[in-house]
Amino acid sequence: MRILAALAGGLMGGVIGYLVGAVVGCDWLYPTSNLCGIYGAFFTGPLGFLAGALAGWLAARSPRR
């Protein structure tokens, strides 16, 4: 169950991370460039995936007694 929660969190985090990087790159940094989504694809997407996977893993922990 923890693996599924980590995978789901990672997928959601990766998509959100990519979108944040793409918006920042395409709207703020390089609005006229064709390659503005590179920040999302290679930097913020993987970071979002890792953060989401960690959050999903920790959220699925059983409480300790």
N, CA, C and O atoms as a Tinker XYZ file with bonds, in Angstrom:
   260  protein
     1  N      0.809000   -1.186000    0.000000    73     2
     2  CA     0.000000    0.000000    0.000000    64     1     3
     3  C      0.860000    1.262000    0.000000    63     2     4     5
     4  O      0.518000    2.264000   -0.627000    81     3
     5  N      1.980000    1.193000    0.713000    73     3     6
     6  CA     2.864000    2.359000    0.758000    64     5     7
     7  C      3.476000    2.633000   -0.604000    63     6     8     9
     8  O      3.699000    3.787000   -0.970000    81     7
     9  N      3.747000    1.574000   -1.351000    73     7    10
    10  CA     4.351000    1.761000   -2.670000    64     9    11
    11  C      3.370000    2.464000   -3.602000    63    10    12    13
    12  O      3.759000    3.353000   -4.359000    81    11
    13  N      2.107000    2.072000   -3.550000    73    11    14
    14  CA     1.104000    2.725000   -4.397000    64    13    15
    15  C      0.917000    4.181000   -4.010000    63    14    16    17
    16  O      0.753000    5.039000   -4.877000    81    15
    17  N      0.940000    4.467000   -2.712000    73    15    18
    18  CA     0.812000    5.851000   -2.260000    64    17    19
    19  C      2.017000    6.667000   -2.706000    63    18    20    21
    20  O      1.865000    7.818000   -3.115000    81    19
    21  N      3.202000    6.095000   -2.634000    73    19    22
    22  CA     4.398000    6.801000   -3.084000    64    21    23
    23  C      4.372000    7.030000   -4.592000    63    22    24    25
    24  O      4.777000    8.092000   -5.065000    81    23
    25  N      3.902000    6.047000   -5.344000    73    23    26
    26  CA     3.819000    6.191000   -6.787000    64    25    27
    27  C      2.788000    7.249000   -7.182000    63    26    28    29
    28  O      3.043000    8.073000   -8.060000    81    27
    29  N      1.636000    7.220000   -6.537000    73    27    30
    30  CA     0.599000    8.213000   -6.832000    64    29    31
    31  C      1.072000    9.612000   -6.459000    63    30    32    33
    32  O      0.867000   10.561000   -7.216000    81    31
    33  N      1.699000    9.741000   -5.306000    73    31    34
    34  CA     2.237000   11.041000   -4.899000    64    33    35
    35  C      3.330000   11.519000   -5.829000    63    34    36    37
    36  O      3.418000   12.708000   -6.137000    81    35
    37  N      4.165000   10.590000   -6.279000    73    35    38
    38  CA     5.228000   10.954000   -7.210000    64    37    39
    39  C      4.694000   11.418000   -8.549000    63    38    40    41
    40  O      5.204000   12.380000   -9.124000    81    39
    41  N      3.676000   10.744000   -9.047000    73    39    42
    42  CA     3.089000   11.154000  -10.333000    64    41    43
    43  C      2.425000   12.520000  -10.230000    63    42    44    45
    44  O      2.576000   13.360000  -11.117000    81    43
    45  N      1.691000   12.738000   -9.146000    73    43    46
    46  CA     1.064000   14.053000   -8.968000    64    45    47
    47  C      2.112000   15.139000   -8.773000    63    46    48    49
    48  O      1.995000   16.227000   -9.336000    81    47
    49  N      3.127000   14.848000   -7.985000    73    47    50
    50  CA     4.193000   15.821000   -7.762000    64    49    51
    51  C      4.975000   16.119000   -9.023000    63    50    52    53
    52  O      5.369000   17.263000   -9.253000    81    51
    53  N      5.207000   15.104000   -9.848000    73    51    54
    54  CA     5.919000   15.317000  -11.107000    64    53    55
    55  C      5.148000   16.202000  -12.065000    63    54    56    57
    56  O      5.729000   17.074000  -12.709000    81    55
    57  N      3.855000   15.989000  -12.164000    73    55    58
    58  CA     3.032000   16.819000  -13.055000    64    57    59
    59  C      2.976000   18.253000  -12.541000    63    58    60    61
    60  O      3.138000   19.201000  -13.310000    81    59
    61  N      2.747000   18.408000  -11.251000    73    59    62
    62  CA     2.690000   19.752000  -10.680000    64    61    63
    63  C      4.044000   20.442000  -10.796000    63    62    64    65
    64  O      4.110000   21.628000  -11.120000    81    63
    65  N      5.116000   19.714000  -10.538000    73    63    66
    66  CA     6.453000   20.286000  -10.677000    64    65    67
    67  C      6.758000   20.705000  -12.100000    63    66    68    69
    68  O      7.343000   21.763000  -12.329000    81    67
    69  N      6.367000   19.882000  -13.056000    73    67    70
    70  CA     6.582000   20.250000  -14.453000    64    69    71
    71  C      5.805000   21.508000  -14.810000    63    70    72    73
    72  O      6.336000   22.409000  -15.459000    81    71
    73  N      4.552000   21.568000  -14.387000    73    71    74
    74  CA     3.731000   22.727000  -14.722000    64    73    75
    75  C      4.279000   24.006000  -14.102000    63    74    76    77
    76  O      4.263000   25.061000  -14.737000    81    75
    77  N      4.762000   23.918000  -12.874000    73    75    78
    78  CA     5.369000   25.093000  -12.237000    64    77    79
    79  C      6.597000   25.547000  -13.026000    63    78    80    81
    80  O      6.757000   26.738000  -13.291000    81    79
    81  N      7.454000   24.614000  -13.399000    73    79    82
    82  CA     8.646000   24.961000  -14.167000    64    81    83
    83  C      8.318000   25.512000  -15.545000    63    82    84    85
    84  O      8.980000   26.435000  -16.019000    81    83
    85  N      7.304000   24.955000  -16.188000    73    83    86
    86  CA     6.922000   25.435000  -17.512000    64    85    87
    87  C      6.323000   26.828000  -17.443000    63    86    88    89
    88  O      6.604000   27.665000  -18.300000    81    87
    89  N      5.506000   27.086000  -16.442000    73    87    90
    90  CA     4.921000   28.423000  -16.300000    64    89    91
    91  C      5.995000   29.455000  -15.999000    63    90    92    93
    92  O      6.003000   30.535000  -16.589000    81    91
    93  N      6.899000   29.132000  -15.090000    73    91    94
    94  CA     7.971000   30.073000  -14.766000    64    93    95
    95  C      8.861000   30.301000  -15.981000    63    94    96    97
    96  O      9.211000   31.440000  -16.290000    81    95
    97  N      9.227000   29.230000  -16.667000    73    95    98
    98  CA    10.105000   29.374000  -17.823000    64    97    99
    99  C      9.453000   30.080000  -18.996000    63    98   100   101
   100  O     10.079000   30.920000  -19.643000    81    99
   101  N      8.195000   29.745000  -19.277000    73    99   102
   102  CA     7.540000   30.284000  -20.473000    64   101   103
   103  C      6.896000   31.644000  -20.251000    63   102   104   105
   104  O      6.752000   32.417000  -21.198000    81   103
   105  N      6.512000   31.947000  -19.032000    73   103   106
   106  CA     5.856000   33.229000  -18.790000    64   105   107
   107  C      6.799000   34.287000  -18.232000    63   106   108   109
   108  O      6.655000   35.467000  -18.551000    81   107
   109  N      7.759000   33.886000  -17.406000    73   107   110
   110  CA     8.592000   34.866000  -16.732000    64   109   111
   111  C      9.990000   34.963000  -17.317000    63   110   112   113
   112  O     10.478000   36.068000  -17.557000    81   111
   113  N     10.647000   33.830000  -17.554000    73   111   114
   114  CA    12.051000   33.883000  -17.936000    64   113   115
   115  C     12.268000   34.071000  -19.436000    63   114   116   117
   116  O     12.952000   35.008000  -19.849000    81   115
   117  N     11.699000   33.199000  -20.243000    73   115   118
   118  CA    11.918000   33.231000  -21.689000    64   117   119
   119  C     10.584000   33.113000  -22.428000    63   118   120   121
   120  O     10.285000   32.046000  -22.964000    81   119
   121  N      9.787000   34.154000  -22.473000    73   119   122
   122  CA     8.454000   34.027000  -23.082000    64   121   123
   123  C      8.469000   33.816000  -24.593000    63   122   124   125
   124  O      7.476000   33.336000  -25.139000    81   123
   125  N      9.529000   34.146000  -25.277000    73   123   126
   126  CA     9.545000   33.988000  -26.740000    64   125   127
   127  C     10.322000   32.756000  -27.196000    63   126   128   129
   128  O     10.471000   32.537000  -28.398000    81   127
   129  N     10.809000   31.964000  -26.279000    73   127   130
   130  CA    11.640000   30.816000  -26.637000    64   129   131
   131  C     10.806000   29.559000  -26.860000    63   130   132   133
   132  O      9.782000   29.357000  -26.207000    81   131
   133  N     11.251000   28.726000  -27.781000    73   131   134
   134  CA    10.621000   27.419000  -27.990000    64   133   135
   135  C     11.018000   26.424000  -26.913000    63   134   136   137
   136  O     10.315000   25.438000  -26.690000    81   135
   137  N     12.122000   26.668000  -26.253000    73   135   138
   138  CA    12.665000   25.723000  -25.285000    64   137   139
   139  C     12.384000   26.123000  -23.846000    63   138   140   141
   140  O     13.110000   25.717000  -22.939000    81   139
   141  N     11.356000   26.901000  -23.629000    73   139   142
   142  CA    11.087000   27.400000  -22.280000    64   141   143
   143  C     10.628000   26.293000  -21.332000    63   142   144   145
   144  O     10.777000   26.452000  -20.121000    81   143
   145  N     10.083000   25.196000  -21.815000    73   143   146
   146  CA     9.627000   24.102000  -20.970000    64   145   147
   147  C     10.725000   23.198000  -20.468000    63   146   148   149
   148  O     10.458000   22.261000  -19.716000    81   147
   149  N     11.960000   23.459000  -20.871000    73   147   150
   150  CA    13.091000   22.623000  -20.448000    64   149   151
   151  C     13.271000   22.679000  -18.931000    63   150   152   153
   152  O     13.646000   21.684000  -18.312000    81   151
   153  N     13.005000   23.832000  -18.338000    73   151   154
   154  CA    13.136000   23.936000  -16.878000    64   153   155
   155  C     12.192000   22.968000  -16.182000    63   154   156   157
   156  O     12.568000   22.314000  -15.209000    81   155
   157  N     10.979000   22.879000  -16.677000    73   155   158
   158  CA    10.021000   21.960000  -16.084000    64   157   159
   159  C     10.370000   20.511000  -16.337000    63   158   160   161
   160  O     10.201000   19.663000  -15.460000    81   159
   161  N     10.854000   20.226000  -17.527000    73   159   162
   162  CA    11.123000   18.837000  -17.888000    64   161   163
   163  C     12.358000   18.269000  -17.189000    63   162   164   165
   164  O     12.379000   17.094000  -16.820000    81   163
   165  N     13.382000   19.097000  -17.007000    73   163   166
   166  CA    14.639000   18.564000  -16.480000    64   165   167
   167  C     14.968000   18.997000  -15.063000    63   166   168   169
   168  O     15.882000   18.443000  -14.453000    81   167
   169  N     14.244000   19.977000  -14.518000    73   167   170
   170  CA    14.594000   20.436000  -13.180000    64   169   171
   171  C     13.432000   20.296000  -12.195000    63   170   172   173
   172  O     13.519000   19.531000  -11.234000    81   171
   173  N     12.365000   21.021000  -12.431000    73   171   174
   174  CA    11.294000   21.033000  -11.440000    64   173   175
   175  C     10.403000   19.788000  -11.508000    63   174   176   177
   176  O      9.811000   19.411000  -10.497000    81   175
   177  N     10.295000   19.154000  -12.651000    73   175   178
   178  CA     9.511000   17.922000  -12.749000    64   177   179
   179  C     10.077000   16.793000  -11.910000    63   178   180   181
   180  O      9.349000   16.206000  -11.108000    81   179
   181  N     11.362000   16.467000  -12.071000    73   179   182
   182  CA    11.953000   15.421000  -11.225000    64   181   183
   183  C     11.970000   15.777000   -9.739000    63   182   184   185
   184  O     11.784000   14.905000   -8.890000    81   183
   185  N     12.193000   17.058000   -9.419000    73   183   186
   186  CA    12.145000   17.453000   -8.013000    64   185   187
   187  C     10.737000   17.286000   -7.440000    63   186   188   189
   188  O     10.568000   16.853000   -6.300000    81   187
   189  N      9.740000   17.631000   -8.236000    73   187   190
   190  CA     8.354000   17.434000   -7.805000    64   189   191
   191  C      8.020000   15.968000   -7.644000    63   190   192   193
   192  O      7.298000   15.592000   -6.721000    81   191
   193  N      8.542000   15.129000   -8.536000    73   191   194
   194  CA     8.313000   13.686000   -8.414000    64   193   195
   195  C      8.899000   13.154000   -7.117000    63   194   196   197
   196  O      8.242000   12.394000   -6.405000    81   195
   197  N     10.116000   13.541000   -6.804000    73   195   198
   198  CA    10.746000   13.073000   -5.574000    64   197   199
   199  C     10.003000   13.572000   -4.340000    63   198   200   201
   200  O      9.789000   12.816000   -3.391000    81   199
   201  N      9.613000   14.834000   -4.352000    73   199   202
   202  CA     8.891000   15.385000   -3.207000    64   201   203
   203  C      7.523000   14.712000   -3.046000    63   202   204   205
   204  O      7.112000   14.408000   -1.926000    81   203
   205  N      6.828000   14.481000   -4.145000    73   203   206
   206  CA     5.528000   13.820000   -4.075000    64   205   207
   207  C      5.642000   12.375000   -3.626000    63   206   208   209
   208  O      4.807000   11.897000   -2.858000    81   207
   209  N      6.657000   11.678000   -4.092000    73   207   210
   210  CA     6.856000   10.285000   -3.669000    64   209   211
   211  C      7.169000   10.215000   -2.176000    63   210   212   213
   212  O      6.666000    9.336000   -1.476000    81   211
   213  N      7.981000   11.119000   -1.698000    73   211   214
   214  CA     8.292000   11.150000   -0.270000    64   213   215
   215  C      7.049000   11.490000    0.544000    63   214   216   217
   216  O      6.809000   10.890000    1.592000    81   215
   217  N      6.263000   12.442000    0.073000    73   215   218
   218  CA     5.037000   12.809000    0.784000    64   217   219
   219  C      4.047000   11.646000    0.796000    63   218   220   221
   220  O      3.424000   11.384000    1.825000    81   219
   221  N      3.891000   10.952000   -0.316000    73   219   222
   222  CA     3.005000    9.794000   -0.364000    64   221   223
   223  C      3.481000    8.672000    0.532000    63   222   224   225
   224  O      2.670000    8.022000    1.192000    81   223
   225  N      4.768000    8.434000    0.567000    73   223   226
   226  CA     5.339000    7.384000    1.410000    64   225   227
   227  C      5.103000    7.692000    2.885000    63   226   228   229
   228  O      4.728000    6.813000    3.661000    81   227
   229  N      5.328000    8.953000    3.264000    73   227   230
   230  CA     5.150000    9.329000    4.657000    64   229   231
   231  C      3.675000    9.386000    5.059000    63   230   232   233
   232  O      3.330000    9.103000    6.206000    81   231
   233  N      2.819000    9.749000    4.126000    73   231   234
   234  CA     1.389000    9.819000    4.428000    64   233   235
   235  C      0.784000    8.432000    4.613000    63   234   236   237
   236  O     -0.223000    8.294000    5.309000    81   235
   237  N      1.364000    7.418000    4.018000    73   235   238
   238  CA     0.820000    6.061000    4.109000    64   237   239
   239  C      1.400000    5.271000    5.271000    63   238   240   241
   240  O      1.106000    4.085000    5.419000    81   239
   241  N      2.210000    5.903000    6.087000    73   239   242
   242  CA     2.785000    5.188000    7.240000    64   241   243
   243  C      1.703000    4.810000    8.222000    63   242   244   245
   244  O      0.733000    5.544000    8.410000    81   243
   245  N      1.870000    3.678000    8.837000    73   243   246
   246  CA     0.938000    3.294000    9.901000    64   245   247
   247  C      1.379000    4.002000   11.186000    63   246   248   249
   248  O      2.575000    4.142000   11.441000    81   247
   249  N      0.432000    4.439000   11.977000    73   247   250
   250  CA     0.809000    5.141000   13.215000    64   249   251
   251  C      1.504000    4.194000   14.192000    63   250   252   253
   252  O      1.137000    3.027000   14.326000    81   251
   253  N      2.499000    4.723000   14.856000    73   251   254
   254  CA     3.225000    3.898000   15.829000    64   253   255
   255  C      2.492000    3.937000   17.164000    63   254   256   257
   256  O      1.883000    4.938000   17.540000    81   255
   257  N      2.573000    2.834000   17.848000    73   255   258
   258  CA     1.888000    2.751000   19.153000    64   257   259
   259  C      2.872000    2.868000   20.276000    63   258   260
   260  O      2.485000    2.821000   21.443000    81   259
